[in-house]
């Protein structure tokens, strides 16, 4: 028997010159060279080439439960396909992968930052395995230990004992102090509840680490935005990263005069640059989030994206006056709250968050008056009274919405799906099932990166974004971005940075 196939598989294709891996829809290998698509799959397959569906498969996919015949699915000869899900075998329980993916952060579909290896899957059963270790006596039988992955240089602050977002590399021998920039899985991957070193992180991230990973409170050293602290005579100042709630940049000021900035994941804005300028900080080195390091990849500011979103939600509502509607918004476990919060605040709608997302949002509310106000006024735990539902990003596809509407036709006549990502092109397709694609990101655009570097003028830059799933290789920084090449005198594509959207 086969799983239902999506009637219109979607593909996201990025050109090779954008230096990003192609993200296709989700496929499952069934036999030989034949593939079928999942309606709700967790692990993306990828290919580093320009492809169209016609180049990849000659296929007429239909919904049904009958076995596939050879004539139903014929791949073209000479095209190989790498299905990452074939590599993941640790979780076999139905729905377990989907549950795991709810906690996995995929930055704007940028699969290169999520290393989909067995370490990632092992997180799901980690607590159970550690409990077993406490009860099982030591055995004299020798077992082969797994080879520890080598920590890449960009995870270690140069000439220091500090590591940033380097938990997947275990106990690094020469590192004494660990920093976590934010609670996204590609940054906390490898962090276990029995981690024995002190971790420096924000209050929000600390709460999430305690609740979802189980790290003891005494191992967490909470730090605060714009409040410096010292470790071994090194002055360290956290800054707001304008990313997900609780995300931080770290500024390291060494006794020898070196100034090093680690951006984690961030969306550059005017406030963070003004702080550095006001403190007269001359940066020697920046560890830079280069998710959108392509001059061809432009995007609007967050404010412009939100305005586009609200205008088209208004249009959808006007097109469906008197209809029973539901708005479905894609988001991460933590992140993209600005998207659905802007909708519920503008239109005074009730919003429903499923159990794990609500748990994470409550943690944010305990540290943020703005989020707490949204929780009190707009969040409902009664799913039937919600006008808006927030779901996992991977669930937002036309086939999924079509199936949902069919199963809930007594409750809704029409649906609006909102897909917000930096990889999207802004567009709106109306109908009984409407789809609104919003080019919205919580990473810096190329123009914002260029302007941020122009104004901070660092001597050197190191990218922190791996290339093609290889953690040891990161993006090449444009040669004219360092102070030795005088980018300050170069005409940049976006001179001004936007202010933080409140």
Secondary structure, DSSP 8 states (H G I E B T S, - for coil): ------TT---B---GGGT--EE---EEEEETTEEEE-SS--S--EESS---HHHHEEE-----SS---GGGEEE-TT---B-GGGG--S--STTHHHHHHTT---GGG-GGGS--SHHHHHGGGHHHHHHHHHHS---SS-----------GGGB-TTSSEEES-GGG-S-TT--EEE---S-HHHHTT--TT--S-EEE-HHHHHHHHHHT---GGGEEE--BT--EEETTEEEEEEE-SSSTT-EEEEEE-TTS-EEEE--S----HHHHHHHHHTT---SEEEE--TT--TT-----HHHHHHHHHHHHHHHHHHTTTS-EEEEEEE-SSS-HHHHHHHHHHHT--EEE-HHHHHHHHHHHTT-HHHHHHHHHHB-S-GGG-SEEEEEGGG-SHHHHHHHHHHTTTT-SEEEEEEE-TT---EEE-SSEEEEEE---SS--HHHHHHHHHHH--SEEEE-SEETTEEEEE----GGGSGGGTGGGS--S---------
